[in-house]
Amino acid sequence: MNELSIPRPNNLDAFWMPYTDNKYYKDTPRMLARAVGMHYYTPENKEILDGTAGLWCSNAGHGRREIIEAIQRQAEILDFAPTFNLGHPIAFEAAARVAELTPPGLDHVFFTNSGSESADTALKIALAYQRARGQAQRVRLVGRERGYHGVGFGGMSVGGIGSNRKQFGAMLPYVDHLPHTHDPARNAYTRGQPAHGWELANQLENLVTLHGDTIAAVMVEPLAGSTGVLIPPVGYLERLRELCTKHGILLIYDEVITGFGRIGRDFGSERLGVYPDIMTMAKGLTNAAVPMGAVAVSDAVHDAVVHGIQNGIELFHGYTYSGHPLAAAAAIATMNIHRAEDLPGRAQAMEGYFEDAAQQMRGQPNVVDVRNFGLVAGIELAPRDGQPGARAMDVFRRCFDDGLLIRVTGDIVALSPPLIIEKPHVDRIFETLSDALRVVA
Ligand SMILES: Cc1ncc(COP(=O)(O)O)c(C=O)c1O
C-alpha cells in the first residue's frame, strides 16, 4: 500500500454501524483507512497506534504479507466450495492445524464465521451431547453475569451484560447465571490473578440444588474481556471444573479473546491450567484478515454425538461458509506466523513491562482500579454522575485524536495490543492515555 491519503466516502448514511452511536459518529466521523504492523492510518494518513489489536484480533499485527499472499493464492485456486456432504482440502488442513494447537484432547474442530456463531455452536453441541448420552433432561445452560458471548440468541442469553439484552425481549428459556467475579473492594489494583473470589464458583452447587440434573453446560470466558477485563480469581476455574465434573455438566470456555497467545500461551486454558470440554475461538484464528471462528471439542463429546447414531447426519448444524477456503488459508498462514514468531512467548516476555506501565495509571485522575494479565489491561474510571460511560468515551476520543486506538466499555478502558508490540509502543500507549486522563474531566 502506498502512503497516499485515501478519499473519505461521501455518504455515511447507508451503513448502520454496529455497537455505535450512529448519530454522533456521523457528525464527527473518525476513520481508519489502512494498516500496517502496529499502526492504523486515517484517510488523511495520520498514524494511529493500535492499542487494541483492532478488536482483540490482529495479534500478529496488520498487513502481514504471508497472510495476504495465502488468501490471494487460495482465491485463484478455489474461491468457494460447500462443506455439506463435500469437502475441500484446505478446510481439512486448517482443522488439523487447529487441532494440533488446541490442548490435548480437544481435537475435533467445527468451523464457524465469528465468535457469536462459535458460542451458539458450542451451546448446541453441548445440548446434542447430553441428549446423545441419554441425558435429554439436561436442557439448562448456565452463564455468568457480565459474560460476553456475542450477539446470537444463545450467546446473548447465556451472556450476562444487561445492555446487550434489554432491547430484545424474552431470551432463551432455561438459562441461569453465576455471579460475576468483579470485587474491587478486595481485589483493586491486582497484578495478575486476584487473590479473592474463588468461592463464587460454589454458586454452581446452589444452581444444581435448584435445578437438579437438568443443567447441560456452563459457559464462561476464562478471562472476561469485553465486559472490561475481569481476571479469574486464584482457584476459581479449578473449582468450577471440579463442580462441572462432579455433576455431569460440560464446561465450555469462550476463548474468542484468550485464544492465540493473548495471555501468554496458545490458549487461556493452558496459561490458567484448567481445561474445558468444549472451547470456542475466532478473532486471532485468522488474525482477523478473513472472518472465521471455530469450536474445538473433546473426544467424548464428539464421539457421543457422531457415533451416537448409526447413519445419517449426526449434527443438524452448520454454516454455508463453515471452513471457507479463503478463511482456511488465512488461518493456516496465521498459525504459521504464530508458531514461527512464538507470539505467545513474545506476549509473555512483554507482559511484565506492560503490567508495570499499566499499573502506573494508578493515581491518575478518576482511575479507581487497574488490572492486567498477559497482554490485556483494564483501567477502570469512576463514572460521571448520571452519565455512565461518558467519561471513558471522552478518553477514547481524546486518545484517538492524539494518535492512539483504545477500547472502552462502560467506564473501563481495555487495552490488548498486537502481540508483536515493542517497549516503545507500550510507553507511547500509556503516555498518551495518561495525557488524556489528565485532560478529560
Ligand atoms: C469472548 C467473546 N465471545 C464472543 C464474541 C463475539 O465475537 P464476534 O463479534 O466475532 O461475533 C466476542 C467478541 O468480542 C468475545 O469477546
Ligand as a Chemical Component Dictionary entry (heavy atoms), coordinates in Angstrom:
data_LIG
# 
_chem_comp.id                   LIG 
_chem_comp.type                 NON-POLYMER 
_chem_comp.pdbx_formal_charge   0 
_chem_comp.three_letter_code    LIG 
# 
loop_
_chem_comp_atom.comp_id 
_chem_comp_atom.atom_id 
_chem_comp_atom.alt_atom_id 
_chem_comp_atom.type_symbol 
_chem_comp_atom.charge 
_chem_comp_atom.model_Cartn_x 
_chem_comp_atom.model_Cartn_y 
_chem_comp_atom.model_Cartn_z 
_chem_comp_atom.pdbx_ordinal 
LIG C1 C1 C 0 -15.485 -13.820 24.487 1  
LIG C2 C2 C 0 -16.190 -13.424 23.232 2  
LIG N1 N1 N 0 -17.087 -14.260 22.692 3  
LIG C3 C3 C 0 -17.737 -13.959 21.562 4  
LIG C4 C4 C 0 -17.513 -12.769 20.923 5  
LIG C5 C5 C 0 -18.271 -12.440 19.672 6  
LIG O1 O1 O 0 -17.452 -12.481 18.584 7  
LIG P1 P1 P 0 -17.965 -11.862 17.184 8  
LIG O2 O2 O 0 -18.062 -10.389 17.374 9  
LIG O3 O3 O 0 -16.897 -12.308 16.223 10 
LIG O4 O4 O 0 -19.277 -12.498 16.873 11 
LIG C6 C6 C 0 -16.574 -11.868 21.438 12 
LIG C7 C7 C 0 -16.312 -10.578 20.780 13 
LIG O5 O5 O 0 -15.670 -9.707  21.308 14 
LIG C8 C8 C 0 -15.914 -12.199 22.635 15 
LIG O6 O6 O 0 -15.049 -11.369 23.197 16 
# 
loop_
_chem_comp_bond.comp_id 
_chem_comp_bond.atom_id_1 
_chem_comp_bond.atom_id_2 
_chem_comp_bond.value_order 
_chem_comp_bond.pdbx_ordinal 
LIG C1 C2 SING 1  
LIG C2 N1 SING 2  
LIG C2 C8 DOUB 3  
LIG N1 C3 DOUB 4  
LIG C3 C4 SING 5  
LIG C4 C5 SING 6  
LIG C4 C6 DOUB 7  
LIG C5 O1 SING 8  
LIG O1 P1 SING 9  
LIG P1 O2 DOUB 10 
LIG P1 O3 SING 11 
LIG P1 O4 SING 12 
LIG C6 C7 SING 13 
LIG C6 C8 SING 14 
LIG C7 O5 DOUB 15 
LIG C8 O6 SING 16 
# 
